[in-house]
Amino acid sequence: MNWKPFALVCGIAISLTECRSFPADTADTDLPLLVSCYFRFLIAEQVSSQAATLTKNLPAEIAKPIRASTDAWHDRQMGALRADLEKNLGDQAQARFETFVGDFAQAEKSADRKLLARMSQSLRINPVPADYPAFRKAVVDSVIGQEMSKASRFLSEVQTWADMRGKNEDVPPLEIWLNRGTPAKRVNAASAARPKEKTPAQSLAEAEAATPDLPQAAAESAASPLETFAAKRREKHEKALSEAEAGMEQVAAERQAAEEEYAAKKLSAAQADADNMKQHAEKLAASEKDALEQRENSWGNRLKSIVGATVSAATGAFAGGVGARAGEEAVSAIFDDKHHRH
């Protein structure tokens, strides 16, 4: 038997199988974007997972705001990922990312070293990592270090707030705590008042039927006693209407001034209260500085350990499968508005 044709066919089949691990139409120049977005996605999912674990044994009044803040944080990350992918990949963003995630997961499972080398070269990771866990660690340390720091900081802030809130109710709300370093928005008191409505005088004037002009012939002819009486009656009516309008305008102006003064007082009190709570939060943060830093380091190490592990460890909590299934779920989380919590 001539084995050469058979070997040639097998060689082609093997080559095609290896190439199947990564889309042929994906340029190496896109790899840094796709890899970083995928790992940012993994971090965001892990933050949600870890926060959910954190709230399991907490009272409802503490767990509820944590869940709300975590959902809002997660949605912001998904929105940023979507914006980056669409900006760089246009209409192909969803399809390209889904294919990449699926093929990456499958390649990792089969230990595809060709893809590992291509990604490492594109990301300028030298030397090429020996395996995928080593590649993941390199990506976490050098490519998405900033995103990792923000994620661990968020979890540290949430955990510290939960700990303080569990010991003392005199702790600012979680949103105030998380945004204590952000200057409060100042709203003009006048704009906070109700929009200026049409005054009663204006409504009365518009509702008042216009008195028809006398025919030209009648105006030119000598006024009869009846016409004189009608003219005086009309003059008296117009005077009364004018006085009523003036009074109603004064009442409306006084009412608007009172409403604006009340709104200004309420707004000023609310802003002062927010400022006081932020100052209180800053004092608490200063006293909890060491605890915040320790927790941030702890969360950072935990996230690195999970996201830097194998695909099964990093996605087991939220992805139902490997390969195409992993790509579908990642795309759904990022691009499907219904999937978002807010």
Helices and strands as residue ranges (DSSP letters): H 3-19, G 28-30, H 31-54, H 60-89, G 90-92, H 93-109, H 113-122, H 132-142, H 145-167, H 174-178, H 189-192, H 200-207, H 216-220, H 225-287, H 289-307, H 311-315, H 324-335, G 337-339
